[in-house]
């Protein structure tokens, strides 16, 4: 790898990244030499890791618990959970660009503190409302002919959605912007921080739901709400202190590009368009005072709210356009396509496994193995990036991901597969979840779910990850052979090594390629794309809900994943052609 530095220029500001991991400034080398444990614990990286771990732990507990709470409130019915998922996905899809633009327009410390405060306070208030509803449910149902219950459900869903939006803003600010500045734009250190944050996310994804689940099982839902409430208040204080200290000890965080000192990049862009329009119109003809006054009167007649609405719509439109014109557009779009899949440990795959005779205890073990595979993916990413470069790491990870998913494709046609295309013509849509499958319908008590936004991944690959655990395996649902289900989970688990390595690759490409003044809005649109493609996979499941249809969903998922990786291959080919073109021009 060459030792030259490359820069990303936008709005007159160039951001340079060191190519080689070994080329570190004397200040960074001094930081890497642990003179004492106290200095290490006060370092910005450690503070970011602890703050991120607290935030991720709280997120995982909350999104696990809210799914269970909504099911319990509505009498073991999935309606409220479905509405909640739709509201969360739709809000980020619509407001992703606005959230990113807000991150760009404001100082880093204010964005982090405001997002942190809104997120934790929303969860705290929502927990209080849930505690009251669980404690006085019968009394509440008698007030206003039951309409007070509807109001409480609405308040819970709205507050949970606000918390998710604030979490999205905090993820964009810290994991897409702060760590880039903290690492001093060094690609090796940036890759290391990205991988460490993802490892923390993987560990908390398993341990946090187990912790709050034990509290809810041994005590009650009210105690579970109180536990989450207390955690969020303590986490709010600790994260606020840690992020404030990081902001103080890293002076570069207080500096933003000149284009963002008072206005966002999009606002500057709109001003340039207006000024160009005025300069081009002046030489044509002189505008009369009467027409000008009439124009101003027409503007004044338009309500202020419509002006603001038009401004928000323009921000969304220009945010999506900024995302489209990025050099890394195809890589980001390819990552989004990977969200349209049932080949993950979400409620769809685990529910299907349950219909095939897999018990809840075995599913929990498989989830743990899957987490270990994800951790191996983060290790593979750092090794490949150092040896072959970032773009080639994405190519290798894509090939590994697709190769492992071939096992899932083989499972569709392997012995024990319940796929039966003839059922597509039968009106069995009312059998939600496909629990009959030719057998007697069973009802099973739900223990829990884990509905988490991707950050983040949520820069996580799957923002929705409901895990449904049942008391006992259903009788009479065991398949004739377990070859199909074994191949399915073998492919899903091994594929996560390449999946997480690929996710980290695209994440760092977005960090390195997007100029600083557009980093927030572009990552906001990327979150919107991820949620949009994730919604498509739920639409697929609604269209084909039976276990006999699952093989079709697997094939469609692999097609979407193949399309996403093809987009990345096109991006990689374009990037590799650029040096050749530039060398030809120089000669």
N, C-alpha and C positions, 0 to 999 in steps of 0.2 A: 504494500500500500504506500502511496506517495506521502511525503511529509508536507505537501503544500496545504494551504488553507483555502477553503471555498466560502463564498459569501452569498447571502440572499439579500437582494436589494429591493426596497419598496419605499416609495415616498422620500427618496434621498437618504435613507438610512440603510446601511449595510450591516448585516449580522454575519459574523464569521464563525465557522466551526472548524476546530482542529481535526485533521484527518486521522492522526495516529493517537492511539491510547497512551503511548509512552511519551509523547511530547506534551509535557505539563509544565506550567509556569512554576517558578520557585515557591510562590505562595501556596499553590496547590500541593506541591511536594511536601512543604512544611506541615500542611494540614494532614496529609496522609501518614505522617510519622507520629504515632501516638506517644506524646511526651508524658501524658498522665491520663488516667481514666476520667478525671474531671473535665479536662479540655475536650476529650472525645464526646462526653455526654452533653457538652454545651455547644457542639458543632451544629451547623444548620441542617446537615443531612440527617443526623440522628433525631433532631427535633421534628423534622418533616416526617420521618418514619413513624415516630410515636404519635404525632398528630393524625397522620393518615390511618394508622392502626385503630385509634380510638374512633375516628369517623366511620371507617369501614365496619368495625364491630357494631357500632350503634345502628348503622344502616341495615346490616344483615339481621340483627335481632328484630328491628322494627318491621322489616318487610316479611320476615317469617311470621311474626306475631299478628300483623294486620290481616293477613290472609285467614289465619285461624279465627281471629275475632269476628271478621265479616261473615264467615261460615256459621259460627256459633250464634251470632245475632239474628241471622235469617233462617234459623231452623235447619241447619245442615244442608242448605241450598247454596249452589254456586253462583246465584244471580248477582249478589252484591260484589263478589270477587271479580266476576266478569265485567261488571260496570266499572269497578275500580281500575282494572287493567286497561279498559278502553279509554277512560278519562286520563290516566297517566300517559299512555302512549300518544293519545291525540294532543294533549297539551304540549308535550315536548316536540312533537311533530310540527305544531303550529308556531310555537314560541321559541324554538331552538335558535333561530337567527337573532331574534330580539335579545335573548339571554346573552348570546355571544357578543352582540354589539354593546350591551350594557357592560360587560366585562372589559371591552376595549376602551370604553369612554371614561372609565373611572380609575383612580389610583388603585394599585394592587392591594394595599392594606385595607382600604375601604370595601373593596369587592369581597375580599376574604372574610372580613369581620361581619359584613351585612349578610352574606350567604350563610355563614355559620350561625349567626343569631336567628335568622328567619327559619332555618332548618330545624334547629333544636327547640326553639320556642313552639313551632308548629306541632312537632311531635309531642312536646310536653302538654300543650293544651288538648291535643287529640287524645292523649292518654287519660287526661282528667275526664273528658267527655265519655270515653269508653268505660271508665270506672263507675261513673254515675249511671250509665245505661245498664251495665251489668248488675249493679246493686239495686236499682229501682226500676227494672224492666217492666214488671207488671203494672206498676203505678203509672209509668210513662205511657204505656199502651192505652190507658184509660183516658188520658187527657186529649182533648180536641178530637175525639173519635179516632184516635190512633195516629193523627197527623203529626203529633210531636215526635213520634218514633221516626217518621220519614224525615223530619227536620234534623234529628240527631244523626241519622244515617248520612244525610247530605253534608252536614258539618264535618263528620268524620272523613268522608271521601275527599272533600275540598281541602281540608287541612293536610291530609296525607299527600294530596297532589301538590300542594304548595311546598311541602317539605321535600318532595322529589325534585321539583323545579329548582329549589335552592341547592339541593345536593348536586344537581347537574351543573349549576353555575360554579359551585365550589370545586368540583372535579375539573372543569375547564380551567379555572384559575390556577389551581395548585399543580395538578398533574400534567397540564399542557403548557403552562407558562412559567410558573415559579421555578420548577426543577430545571428548566432550560437555563434560566439565569443563574441559579445556584451553582450549577456545574461549570459555569464559565464558558458555555458554548463548546465544551469539549465532548466530542462524540463518544469516546470511551466511557467517561464518567456518566454521561447522559444515559447510555445503554445500561450501565450498572444500576442507576437509580430507577429506571423504568422496570428492570427485571425485579429489583427488590420490592418495589411497590406492588407489582403483580403477585409476587410470592406472599406478601402480607395479605393481599386480597384473597388468594386461594385458601390460606390457612383460616382466616376469619370466616370465609364462606362455609366452612365445615363446623368450626367450633362454636361460633356465635349462635346459630340456630339450636345447636344441641344444648347450650347453656340456658337460653331462655325457655326452651322446650321443657327442660327438667324443672324449672321453676314453675311453669304453668301446670305441669303434670302433678308435681308433688304438693303444690299449694292450690291456686285457683287462677282464673283469668284476671280477677281484680288484682291479685298480688303480682301477676305478670305485668300488668299495666303499670303498677307502682314501681316495679323493678326497672322497667324501661324509662319511666319518668325520672327516677333518681339517676340512672346512668347518663341520660341526656344532660341533666343539669351539671353534673360533675364534669362530663366530657366537654361541655360548652366552656367552662372556666379554664380547664387545662389546655384545650386547643387554642383558645383566645390568647392565653399567655405565651404558648409556644410559637404560634404564628407571629405574634407581635415581636418576639425576640428574634426570630429569623429575619423579619423585615428590618430590624435595627442593625443586625450584625452583617447583613449582605446589602451594602449601599446600592448595588446595581438594581435592586428591586424597586427603589424609589425613582428610578430614571426610566422614562418611556420615550419613544420616538417623538420628535417635534410635532408630527402630524396628530399626535394624540394628547398633546399637552392640555388643550382645552376642548378639542372636539375629536370625535372618532374619525377613522379613515373614511367611512361612508359619508359622514357629514361634509368632510373636506371635498370629497368627490362630487357631491351634489352642488356645493358652492362653486366649484370649478365649472361645472356644466352651466350653471346660471350665469356666471360671468362671461363664459364664451358665447352664450346666447345673446347677452346684451351687447358685447363688442361686435358681433357679426350683424346685429340688427341696426346698430347706429349708422354705419355708412350707407345703408340702403335708403333710408328716408327718415326724416325727422318726425318723431311721434308728437302728435298734438297734445296740448294740455287737457283738452276735453276728453279725449279717448283714455288718457291716463287716469283721470279722475273717475271716469265711468268704470274702468277696470278695478280701481281700488274700492269703489262702492260695491261692486259685485263680490269682491273678496270678503268685505266686511259682512255681507249678508250671510255668508256661509258660517254655520255654527263652529265654535272653537273645537268641539268634540270631533267634527268631521275633518277639520284640519289635522288634528292629532292622529285620527284614524288613518288618514291618507299618508301621514308621515311614517306611521308604523308599517303600513303596507309597502311603502317604498323601501323602508329598511329591510323588510323580509325579502323583497324582490332583489335588491342589490346584494344582500347577503348570499342568496342562492347563486347569483351571478358571480360573486367573488369566489364562491366554492367551485363553480364550474370552470373558471379560467385559471385555477391553480395548476401548476405542472404536475402535481401529485393527484389530480382529480381521479384518474382511472384507478389508482391504488386505493384511494378512499372509498370509491364506489364499489370496488371489488370486495373490500372488507364488509361493507354494508350488505352485500348479497349473501354473505355467509350467515346472516341472521335468519334467513328464510330456510329453516331446517328443523326437522323433528329429531335430528341425531344429536341430542344432548341430554343432560340429566335434568330435564324439566318435567312438568306434570304430564306431558304427552307420552314421553318415552317410558317413564316409570309406571304410568297407568297401564300402558300396553304390556309392560313386563309383568305386571300383577295379573293381568288376564291370562298370561301364559304360565302361571303357576310359580312365579318368583315371589318369595316372601319379603316382607318389609325389612326384616333383619338383614337379609342378603343384599337388598337394594342399598341399605345404609353402608354396608361393606364396600359395595361396588362404587358408591359415591366417594368413599375415602381413597380407593385405588385411583379413581379418576382425578382426584385432587393431586395425588402424587405424580400422576402423568402430566398434569398441568405444571407442576413445579419443575419436572424434568424439561418441559418445553422452555421455561425461562432460562435454565442452564444452557440448553442447546442454543438458544438465541445469542447469548453472550459469546459462546465459543465460535459459532459460525460467523458472527459479525466481525470478530477480531481476525478470523482467518481469511474470509472471503469478501468482506465488505457488506454493507447494509442491503443494497439492492439484490445481490446474489443470495443473501440469507433468505430474503423473501421468496426467491425462486425455489430454493432447496426446501424451504418449509412448505410451500404450496405443493410440491411434488410428493413430499412425505404425507401431507394431509390427504391428498387424493388417493395415494396408494393404500393407506389404511382404510379409507372409506369403501374400497372395493370389497372388503370383508362384509360390510353392511349390505352392499348390493348382492353379494352371494347369499346372504341370509334370507333374502326375499324368496329365492327359489330352492333353498335347502330344505331337507326333511324337517317337519315340524312347523313350517311356515303356514299360518292360517289364511293366506291370501286367497280370496275367492272373488273374481271380477264379476261374477253373475249377480252378486248382492248389490251392485251399483244401480241396478234397475228396480230394486225393491225399495219400498218406502219405509226404511227402518231408521229414518233420521231421528225419530222420537226416542230411540234407545240411546240416550246421550252417554258417551264414553264407551259404547260398545261392550257393555258388561254382560250382555246375553250371549251372543255368539252361538246361538243354537242351544244354549243351556238355559236353565232357569235363572231369572234375574235375581241378583243378590244385592243387598244393602249392607254397606260396611261403615262402621263408625270412623270418622276422620280424626286423625290425631294432629296433623299439622301440615303446614305448607310454607314454602319459602319463596316469596315473590319479590325479586330484587331487580331494580333498575340497573344495569351495565354500565354503571357507571360507566364500570365502568368500566366496564368495564367496565353509566357506570360503565369505565373503559373495559369492562368485562364483555365477553362475546354475547352472552344471553342475559338481557336485563330481566326476563321473566324466568324464574327457576322454581316453580312450585313442586315440592316433593310431597306426594301423598303416601302416607304410611297407614296400613290397616292392621287391625288386631290379629287376624289369622288369615292364612291363605285360603282362597275360595275353594270349596269342594267341587270337583267335577270339571275344573277348568284346565287341568294339566294336559299339555299337548302330547301327541304320540311320540315325539322326539324333541330333545332339547338342543339339537344341532343348530337350528335357526336362531334361537335366542342367544346361544353362546357366541355364534359368529357376529350377531348384532352388537352385543356389548363389548366383544373383543375389538371390533372395529371402532366403536364410539370411544372407548378408553384410549386405545393406542393413537387414534387420530388427534387427541387433544395435545399430544406432544408437538406435532406440526402446527396445530391450530393456534396455540398460544405463542409459539415462536413467530408465526406469521402475523398475529395480532400486534405483538410488540414491534415487529418490523415496520408495519404501516403506521403505528403510533409514533415511532421515532421519525419516520419520513415526514409526517405531518408537522412534527415539532421543528425539524430542521429546514423544511422547504418553505413553510408559510412565513411571510415576513411578520415582524412583531406587531405591527399596527393592525393586522387582520387575523391574528392568531385566535382571538376569542370568537369572532363571528363565524369563521370557517369551521372551527371545531363545534360550534353550536349547530351549524347546518349538518355536520357529520353525525352528530347525535340524532338529529331529526331523521336523517336517512336510515340510521340503524333502527330506530323505532318503527319507521314506515315498513321496512323489510321484515321486521319481527311481527308486525301486525298481519302481514301476508301469510305467515305460516300458521297463524291461528285461524285465518279464513280457510286455509286448506283443510285444517282439521275439522272445522265446522261442516265443510262440504263432504267430507268422508270420515265420519266419526267411528265406524266399526273397526274392531281389531282385524277383520278380513280386508279392510282397506289400507291398513298401515303400510303394507308393501308398496302401494302406489305412492304414499307420502314419502317413503324412503327414496324412491326413484326420482320424484320431483325435487326433493331436497338435494340429492346429489347433482342434479342438473343445475340447480341454482348455485351450488358451491363451485361446480366446474366453470360456470359462467363468471363467477367472481374471480377465480384464480386466472381465468383467461384474460380478464381485464388487467390484472396485475402483470401478467406476462407481456401484454401490449405496452404497459408503462415501462417495464424493465427494458424491453427492446428499444423503445424510444430514447431512454436515458443512455443506453450503451451506444446508440448511433450518434449522439451529440458530439462526443470527443472526436470521432472519426470525421464528422463533417467539419468541425473546427480545424482539425489538422489539415484537411484538404484545402480549406480556404487559406490557411497560413502558407501552404506551399505554393 
